Amino acid sequence: MKIANLVAFVILIIGGLNWLLVGALQFDVVAELLGGTAAIISRIIYILVGISALWLTFVAIYNRSINFTKD
């Protein structure tokens, strides 16, 4: 389980940095390296980033490391 969390974390960091570049500089590294946003490999990368975000969200909630009721 620790390996899955680490892989998800690394993918999420890479995806977050990519979106930072998209927002700040209008430059999509994934699309540039892999043949555009419509390329199947680019879409797979985007899906993996989304799955990683969901995975880590569920892990955080399951581990109760996020306390939504704390003042």
C-alpha positions as a Python dict, from the first residue, in 0.01 Angstrom:
ca = {
    (1, 'M'): (0, 0, 0),
    (2, 'K'): (288, 236, 73),
    (3, 'I'): (422, 190, -279),
    (4, 'A'): (82, 273, -431),
    (5, 'N'): (62, 588, -219),
    (6, 'L'): (413, 692, -320),
    (7, 'V'): (346, 632, -691),
    (8, 'A'): (18, 824, -668),
    (9, 'F'): (194, 1108, -487),
    (10, 'V'): (469, 1135, -749),
    (11, 'I'): (217, 1128, -1035),
    (12, 'L'): (8, 1393, -860),
    (13, 'I'): (309, 1621, -808),
    (14, 'I'): (407, 1588, -1175),
    (15, 'G'): (48, 1658, -1281),
    (16, 'G'): (26, 1955, -1048),
    (17, 'L'): (346, 2103, -1188),
    (18, 'N'): (212, 2050, -1540),
    (19, 'W'): (-107, 2237, -1453),
    (20, 'L'): (101, 2514, -1295),
    (21, 'L'): (281, 2555, -1626),
    (22, 'V'): (-49, 2545, -1816),
    (23, 'G'): (-196, 2817, -1597),
    (24, 'A'): (110, 3039, -1573),
    (25, 'L'): (272, 2999, -1913),
    (26, 'Q'): (6, 2827, -2128),
    (27, 'F'): (253, 2543, -2184),
    (28, 'D'): (136, 2183, -2145),
    (29, 'V'): (445, 1965, -2101),
    (30, 'V'): (251, 1639, -2133),
    (31, 'A'): (90, 1745, -2460),
    (32, 'E'): (417, 1882, -2593),
    (33, 'L'): (614, 1566, -2519),
    (34, 'L'): (349, 1314, -2617),
    (35, 'G'): (191, 1455, -2931),
    (36, 'G'): (-90, 1683, -2822),
    (37, 'T'): (-380, 1665, -2581),
    (38, 'A'): (-578, 1427, -2804),
    (39, 'A'): (-298, 1167, -2824),
    (40, 'I'): (-393, 846, -2646),
    (41, 'I'): (-79, 846, -2429),
    (42, 'S'): (-148, 1205, -2319),
    (43, 'R'): (-501, 1109, -2226),
    (44, 'I'): (-371, 812, -2027),
    (45, 'I'): (-135, 1042, -1835),
    (46, 'Y'): (-420, 1284, -1759),
    (47, 'I'): (-636, 993, -1641),
    (48, 'L'): (-355, 865, -1417),
    (49, 'V'): (-320, 1210, -1259),
    (50, 'G'): (-695, 1215, -1187),
    (51, 'I'): (-693, 863, -1045),
    (52, 'S'): (-394, 956, -827),
    (53, 'A'): (-583, 1255, -689),
    (54, 'L'): (-886, 1040, -611),
    (55, 'W'): (-670, 767, -458),
    (56, 'L'): (-489, 1006, -224),
    (57, 'T'): (-816, 1177, -132),
    (58, 'F'): (-968, 844, -30),
    (59, 'V'): (-651, 745, 157),
    (60, 'A'): (-652, 1075, 347),
    (61, 'I'): (-1019, 1040, 441),
    (62, 'Y'): (-976, 674, 534),
    (63, 'N'): (-679, 755, 754),
    (64, 'R'): (-872, 1051, 897),
    (65, 'S'): (-573, 1274, 842),
    (66, 'I'): (-813, 1545, 720),
    (67, 'N'): (-1034, 1681, 995),
    (68, 'F'): (-1317, 1883, 842),
    (69, 'T'): (-1468, 1973, 1180),
    (70, 'K'): (-1159, 2124, 1342),
    (71, 'D'): (-1195, 2492, 1431),
}
